[in-house]
């Protein structure tokens, strides 16, 4: 009887500790995860369930006895439980309970052989009789028992992996896995291509959407014609020996490829944004169906010819605004063009290091440098700046602020000079490219570029770009999909 009263006393102490812990962890949850109410109620029910367990001693005869689980933790001195959710295989040296009591020797529980009780006064859960590791303690009024806060060891996937369930844990895992691959690439050129390539893959998937084609709208369906000249280069991102596809095949193939691509793109954007400040998880929705065949999708993709392509794809077929189109093209801050793929060579930003940072630099480069046409008369005609010719803009980038669709014999900034007095335009230094007049509908694109610059002078304000990109990316990655589901802790 005395022992029972003591257990009730322990219960009171523990309940207040559980309540405090719940409140603390919930504020973290609120910051990280949407749907915090759900989390709060699950924490509450966990606490209640614990209380029920506390009503009886773990050593009562009617206990739900469990066989010792896998012995993979033998020799584990770490402060964590191992393969068994009830921590019955824990053999580490944690010896203080969560109410702060020190564990007693297990002399009163000698009916549990091979449970590590003989090792010393440590937290154990012999035969899984409690919810988790526990031990007997003495509080001055008698002997009672209390749970220990032995954390569980990290298992490979932190998430519930119900097949087909795209929950928060798996989404987080994708971020971690993409980061790991990124960190394993040892040079800037390949790393920027890996990162940029993933975002381009997602874009090529969503840019074939046609709202007016009810029978075959396409859009983000995980389907691309990799053999098409429009998609050259993406075969080095998604192929049997490519790390991204290997990751999908080995760990995420129960999810739709279309969802996986969008989540991988979100991971890249998060990892490369300034201070990881652009996290698109709150606008991530899943449940896309993957198509295995999408004939004709490549003919809907934009060529680099000029703004008629931008208008056709983004405004007319995808139903976006100029603000959206300009924000999406800001993704060209990542990665590069390669001659052997598209025929276009160079980064949009100063170098391969900058091409791994998702910020507003694309607009700064577009607006402030002296760009002159390169390869005039060829189908790979684009724009370059400086003598190295290592930086580039496409016609579809330049046309956002310069009226170059019909006249390309110009330089975007004719009054910029090198320290030696030479004009920064390599050619056409006497013909500045025309900008749009106020009555031209494309002036909306120019206004958007200026807005995403973040201010009139040099500044580090990425907020206008990030906000606009969030909206545009959300629209593009969910276009035409009406049954998508938000990210939640459980499915
Ligand atoms: C008018 C529309 C667009 C055109 C004409 C266009 C064209 C191109 C071209 C020619 C390349 C070089 C490919 C290579 O040589 O490997 C490229 C790369 C890239 N594009 Fe676009 N693009 C467009 C829209 C977009 C959009 C909407 C996004 C993302 C939201 C995007 C993201 C990228 C990225 C990140 C790269 C670098 C890829 C890498 O490093 O491998 N593009 N684009």
Boltz pocket constraint, residues with backbone or C-beta under 6 A from the ligand:
constraints:
  - pocket:
      binder: B
      contacts: [[A, 192], [A, 193], [A, 194], [A, 195], [A, 196], [A, 197], [A, 199], [A, 200], [A, 203], [A, 232], [A, 233], [A, 302], [A, 303], [A, 304], [A, 309], [A, 310], [A, 328], [A, 329], [A, 331], [A, 332], [A, 334], [A, 335], [A, 336], [A, 337], [A, 338], [A, 339], [A, 341], [A, 342], [A, 343], [A, 344], [A, 394], [A, 396]]
      max_distance: 6.0
